[in-house]
Amino acid sequence: MSELPAEQTWLVLVELLTDLRKKGIEVPKEITKNIQMAKTTINFYKVDPTDPQRQGAVKQINEFLTSAQNSLMELAEELGSEYTKEWLDKLLRASRGEVVYPQKKTDSKFVVGAPSGFSMVRMNLKGPLSEDRVQEIAEYENVIIEFEEDHLLVIYGDKENIIKSLQELSSFFKEQLDEDEP
């Protein structure tokens, strides 16, 4: 499926979040959670946009992106009006469907398009995990966790935060091993 304007907006917001962090601005976890939920909801919607059950996802995507955008732009104002104007321009272009940050397309199983400035890890699991618990870990550890498939997770974030989230997720591995024992 072709790229949605919301995907470009998401990419711009991730780049802005990354740039703010690099410039020493502390970004609240709630903003990261909204960005994470926007991406998860975009992926859910893209599976089958004609499915009536997925139509409500568009409203959710917009709510997550708008909330993250408003919060990040408030933080950007701390760095001056020129900086803010630069990012507003990128967001406007993304909302018009322009490609601000190209995403690589590939048929390989390697994850491409990881947000710059973020590390990434991919996990293939024996069985599905509780999405609610995984999202709690993501929020607490300030990472983005996406389910590519029931048994496949991708985690984006700062390297230290990914390590902490993997430590939290390790309890799931123990549970899966215990279930396999006779």
N, C-alpha and C positions, 0 to 999 in steps of 0.2 A: 504494500500500500504506500502511496505517496506520503510525504511528510505533511503534517498539519502545522498551521501557523503557531499553535500552542507549543509545538515542539521547539520551534525557534525561540519563542519567548522563554521557554524553560532553559534552553541553552544560554541565552543572554543572562538570565537570572543566576545561573550557576557560575558563569564567568564573573559576574558582578560580585557575587558572594565570595568567590575565590580571591578576587582583586582586593576587596575590602579587608579580608583576613590578612593578605600579604602586606597591606598598609597599616596593620596593627589595630584595626577596628574589631571589637568583639561582637560577633554575630550570635544573637540568642538562638537557642536550640529550636524554638518554635518556628523560626524562619526556615531552618534546615528541614524540619519535619514537613512543612507545607510544600517545600520544593520536592521532597521525596514523595509525598502523597500525590502531587501533581503528575510526576513521572509514572508512578504506578498506575494511576487512573488513566493516563494517556495510553499506556500499553494495554490496559484492560479494554478501553474503547476501540483501539485499533484492531483488536482481534476480529471483530465483526461490527462495524459501525451501523449496519442495517438492523441489528438485533434490537428490538424495542427495549429490552432490559438494560441495554448499554446506553440508551439515549440520555438518561439522567446523568451520565458521566460527564457530559459536556459542561453542564452547570457546575459540577464539582471541580472540574479542571480549572474553569475560570475563577471560581472562588479561591482555590489554593494559589493559583498564579497571582491573582490580584492582591491577596493578603501578603504574599512574599514580596511582590513588587513594591507595594506601599511601604512595607517595613524596610526593605533594602534601600529604597530611595531616600527615606528619612536618614538612614545611616550614611548614605553617600553625601548628603548635604553637609556633613561634618568636614568633608574634604573640599568644599567650595562649589560655587555655582557652575564653573566650567566643567568640572568633573561630573556633576549631576546632569548637565546638559548633554554631555557626551553619551551617557548611559540612557537618558531619555530618548535620544535620537536612535540608538540601537533598538530599544524596545518598540519604538514607533515603526521602524522598518520591519521588525519581526512580526508585529501585529498586522502589517499589510501583506505578509506572506513572503517577504524578501528573505533570502538566505544570508544571515549575518554571520553565522558560524556553520560551515558545511559539516555534515555528518557523513562519514565514510559508510558506504554500503558494501556488504560482503556476504557471501554465503557460508563463510567459514564459521566455526564455532568459537572463534576468538572474539572477545568483546571489543568493539571499536566505538569511538565516540565518547570515551570516558572523559568527563569534564577535566579540563586542564587544571593543574594544580592539585588534583586529587589523585590519590593512589587507588588501586582497584584490585580486588581479589574475586575469584570465581570459585564456587563450591558446588560439587556434584554430590548429592546426598542419596542414601539408601532409600529413604522414604520421605513423604511430605512432612512439613513442619507446621506448627500452629502459627498462622500469619499474624494473629494478634500479638503473641509473645515476641515474634521476630520484630514487629514494628515497635514494640516497647523498648527492645534492646537498641534498635536504630535511633530512636528518640533520645534515650538515655546516653548513648555513646556518641551522639552527634555524627552519625553516618547515614548514608542512603543505601537501603537494602531493597533490591528489586528481585522479584520472582520471575525468572525468564520462563521457567516451567515448574511443575510441582516439585521436582527434585533438583532444581538448579537455581542457585542464588548468586547474585552479583552484589558486592559491597563496594561502595565508593566513599572516600573520605580521606582525612589525614591519616598517615600511616599509623600513628600511635592510637588513634581512635579505632581503626580497623582491627588492630591487635587486641584491644580491649573488647571489641564486639565479638571477635572470634573466641576469646576466652569465655564470654557469656554464652555463646552458641555451643560451646563444647559440651554443656550439659545435655543438649539434644543428642549428641553423638553417643554419650553414655547410655541414654535412654534407648536409643536404637540398638546398641550392642546388647543391652539387657534383654530386649524383646527377642533377639535372635537366639539367645541361649536356651537350651532345652529345659 
